[in-house]
């Protein structure tokens, strides 16, 4: 009898439209921001097996804004604002043409609208403007956070702990793959090796489908094709294992890969104020 009553109630709810009501899919959008340029006068640092000797290359420094429903998340924060004056370090020439905050204005946002700042890893070209978002929750891997405690070791790997301006009450540490909003549309993929807590970002967009932002798993297309490991990575073998894992995810999901430093990949994304969805 209870089963009969349950069926009757379910039928009534179905007729009223309640039983089949499901949460509307989140409005997920991807915006690409210009967070600088870098010229390699000596590209050999991009391979610990001696490739690229005598070669030069230009890469882009990219940051991304992700809209998820009413929430806004920033993925990486690029060069610090003082790079607007141009910075030269060894064979590297680096320049920032505009700030993240200025670019946010073109889509009607201020720094206070950003709820989360997630960093793929803590290298200086991915963390430079983090302090401009003091009210956002900073999200990073636990093992990446541990690197920051040894300033000398961090700086030897192009990490400046001071850039992050970490506030414990605005810090969320994660361990491994992570679903940011709990619905599978915005997920971190742990890929250690480049740094101990390096990660990529996997998005599922309503129309474009799956998209993966590489972090620094690879720096440009040829770097990926040759399966190269930069000289300054924390661990060679772990990097290669992470490359294999990301390649498998790309095959399984059919995701579009955006190598964050590859000019060609980023040139195919809409320019602000437009977005990919």
Long-range contacts (C-beta under 8 A, 24 or more apart in sequence): 25-206, 26-68, 26-69, 26-181, 26-183, 26-185, 27-67, 27-68, 27-69, 27-206, 27-277, 28-66, 28-67, 28-68, 28-185, 28-186, 28-203, 28-204, 28-205, 28-206, 28-277, 29-66, 29-67, 29-205, 29-275, 29-276, 29-277, 30-64, 30-65, 30-66, 30-203, 30-205, 30-208, 30-211, 30-269, 30-275, 30-276, 30-277, 31-64, 31-65, 31-66, 31-67, 31-107, 31-270, 31-272, 31-273, 31-275, 31-276, 32-62, 32-63, 32-64, 32-266, 32-269, 32-270, 32-271, 32-272, 32-276, 33-62, 33-63, 33-64, 33-65, 33-78, 33-100, 33-103, 33-272, 34-60, 34-61, 34-62, 34-97, 34-98, 34-103, 35-61, 35-62, 35-63, 35-76, 35-77, 35-78, 35-79, 35-96, 35-100, 35-125, 35-128, 35-129, 36-60, 36-61, 36-78, 36-79, 36-83, 36-94, 36-95, 36-96, 36-97, 36-125, 37-61, 37-94, 37-95, 37-97, 38-92, 38-93, 38-94, 38-125, 38-261, 39-92, 39-93, 39-94, 40-91, 40-92, 41-90, 41-91, 41-92, 41-93, 42-90, 42-91, 44-231, 45-91, 45-230, 45-231, 45-232, 46-219, 46-220, 46-223, 46-228, 46-230, 46-231, 47-223, 47-226, 47-228, 47-229, 47-230, 47-231, 48-228, 48-229, 48-230, 48-231, 48-233, 48-236, 49-228, 49-229, 51-226, 51-228, 57-220, 58-263, 59-219, 59-220, 59-261, 59-262, 59-263, 60-261, 60-262, 60-263, 60-266, 61-94, 61-96, 61-125, 61-261, 62-260, 62-261, 62-266, 63-100, 63-129, 64-201, 64-213, 65-104, 65-107, 65-109, 65-114, 66-186, 66-201, 66-203, 67-275, 68-180, 68-181, 68-185, 68-186, 69-181, 71-115, 71-116, 71-181, 72-109, 72-113, 72-114, 72-115, 72-116, 73-114, 73-115, 73-116, 73-117, 73-118, 73-180, 73-186, 74-100, 74-114, 74-116, 74-117, 74-118, 74-133, 74-136, 75-118, 75-119, 75-120, 75-201, 75-213, 76-118, 76-119, 76-120, 76-126, 76-127, 76-260, 77-117, 77-119, 77-126, 77-127, 77-128, 77-129, 77-130, 77-132, 77-133, 78-125, 78-126, 78-128, 78-129, 79-124, 79-125, 79-128, 79-129, 80-124, 80-128, 80-129, 80-163, 81-128, 81-129, 81-132, 83-128, 94-125, 96-128, 99-129, 99-132, 100-129, 100-132, 101-129, 101-132, 103-272, 106-272, 106-273, 107-272, 107-273, 107-275, 111-135, 111-136, 116-180, 118-180, 118-188, 118-201, 119-144, 119-164, 120-198, 120-199, 120-200, 120-201, 120-213, 120-215, 120-216, 120-260, 121-194, 121-195, 121-197, 121-198, 121-199, 121-215, 121-216, 122-147, 122-148, 122-154, 122-159, 122-161, 122-164, 122-195, 122-197, 123-157, 123-158, 123-159, 123-195, 123-216, 124-158, 124-159, 124-160, 124-163, 125-158, 126-215, 126-216, 127-160, 127-163, 127-164, 128-163, 130-163, 130-164, 130-165, 131-163, 131-164, 131-165, 134-165, 134-167, 134-170, 135-170, 136-170, 137-170, 137-171, 137-172, 138-164, 138-166, 138-167, 138-170, 138-171, 138-172, 139-172, 139-173, 139-174, 139-178, 139-180, 139-188, 140-171, 140-173, 140-174, 140-197, 141-173, 141-174, 141-175, 141-176, 141-188, 141-190, 141-196, 141-197, 141-198, 141-199, 142-173, 142-174, 142-175, 142-197, 143-175, 143-192, 143-196, 143-197, 144-195, 144-196, 144-197, 144-198, 145-171, 145-173, 145-197, 146-196, 146-197, 147-195, 147-196, 147-197, 157-195, 157-232, 157-234, 158-232, 159-195, 189-245, 189-246, 189-249, 191-215, 191-217, 191-242, 191-243, 191-245, 191-246, 192-234, 192-235, 192-238, 192-242, 193-229, 193-233, 193-234, 193-235, 193-236, 193-237, 193-238, 193-239, 193-240, 193-241, 193-242, 193-243, 194-230, 194-233, 194-234, 194-239, 194-242, 195-233, 195-234, 196-234, 196-235, 198-242, 200-246, 202-249, 202-253, 202-255, 205-276, 205-277, 206-277, 207-277, 208-256, 208-276, 208-277, 209-254, 209-255, 209-256, 210-253, 210-254, 210-255, 210-256, 211-255, 211-256, 211-258, 211-276, 212-246, 212-249, 212-250, 212-253, 212-255, 212-256, 212-257, 212-258, 213-258, 213-260, 214-246, 214-257, 214-258, 214-259, 214-260, 215-260, 216-260, 216-261, 217-242, 217-243, 217-246, 218-243, 218-259, 218-262, 219-259, 219-261, 219-262, 220-259, 220-261, 220-262, 221-259, 221-262, 221-264, 221-265, 224-259
